[in-house]
Amino acid sequence: LLPVILRRRWILSMAFIALAVYLTARIDRSIVISQMQKGLGDGARFWSTHVTEPFTGIAQELFHGFESSIDPKQVEATRESLLRSLKEFVEDVHRNSAAEVRDAKLQQAAHGSMDVASEVFEDQIRAPVHNILRGELLRALLLQMSQLKLLMQEEVLTVDRILKRNDLSLQLMATVPAVVLVLCLAMLLRQLWRILRTSSRGPIEDIRAELIWIESALSRAAGTPPTGVALTQHEVSPMDLAEAGKLVFRVQRLRTKGAHWLRGWLRADLLHDAEELLDSGRLGVEQRARVANSLLRRLEKINMFSHW
C-alpha cells in the first residue's frame, strides 16, 4: 500500500515513480557502484574520526587517565646529564684561568648556559680537523646535540601538559558533528514516520482536532435540553443519542491515537481524561468540556520529546 500522502496526491506519486524509472534507466551502474563505495568509505572515516576515536579518548580519560608521550623523569634526567657535562667541560676549558673567571663560568653552566660551549665552537671551528682530533670541538658539538635533545623533550612535555588539560574538551568537541548528524537523522526519520503513518497534519494535530470536536460537542450539549428529552438516572446532562454515539466514537479514536503516539505523563493524562469524557453518570457536559479544554491546553505546550 502507498503512504497516505501518495494516496492523496496521486499525481505527485506518479511523477515521482516516472522520475525514478527515468533516472534508473539513464545512470550507469558502474558509476552508481563506485559512488556507493566512495560514500561508504567516507562514512566509515567520518565514523572513525568523530565517533570511535573521540569516545575511546573520553573513556580513556575518565577511566584510565591521560597517557603522556614522554616521562617527566626522563626529561629531568636529560637536564641533569647536560648540566654535569657542562660543568666538566667548563672545568677542562678554564683549567688554567683565574679562579674568579672559572667560578663565574661554572655558575653559568649550573644554570644551563651554553656560552662556554658556543665560544669554544666559534674559536675552534676555524681549524675543524685539528681541533676535532686534539681540541674540544667534538665535545662542544656533543654538548650542543645534548642541548637540542633536551629542548625537544621539553617541547614534547609542554605539549603533553597542554593536551592533558584540554584532552577531554577536545574529544567532546570532536563528537559535536556526529551528535548533530544523529539528531538531524532522528528528526528526519521522525518526520518521515509521521508522514507515512498519519495524515499530512501530523499525529498531534490529529489529536488536537479530535479534542476540539469533543469540546465543541460537549459545549453544545451544555445548553438547554432538547424538547421531549428526559433525563435518566444515568445522566447528569442530556445529549442527543446520535450525538452521544459520535462522542463515544471520537473519544475512543482519541484514546487509540493517544496510546499510539504519546508517551510518559502526557499519555497517562490523556488516557485518564478520556475515561472522564465518557463518564456521563458522574460528570455533566460542562465539566467534561472543561476536561477536554484542559487537555487541549496541555497539548499546546508539547515538545518533540513527548511523542514519537
ABEGO torsion letter per residue (X at the ends): XBBAAAAABAAAAAAAAAAAAAAAAABBAAAAAAAAAAAAAAAAAAAAAAAAAAAAAAAAAAAAEBBBABBAAAAAAAAAAAAAAAAAAAAAAAAABBAAAAAAAAAAAAAGBAAAAAAAAAAAAABAAAAAAABAAAAAAAAAAAAAAAAAAAAAAAAAAAAAAAAAAAAAAAAAAAAAAAAAAAAAAAAAAAAAABBAAEAAAAAAAAAAAAAAAAAAAABBBBBGBBBBAABABBBBAAAAAAAAAAAAAAAAAAAAABBEAAAAAAAAAAAAAABAAABBAAAAAAAAAAAAAAAAABBAAABX
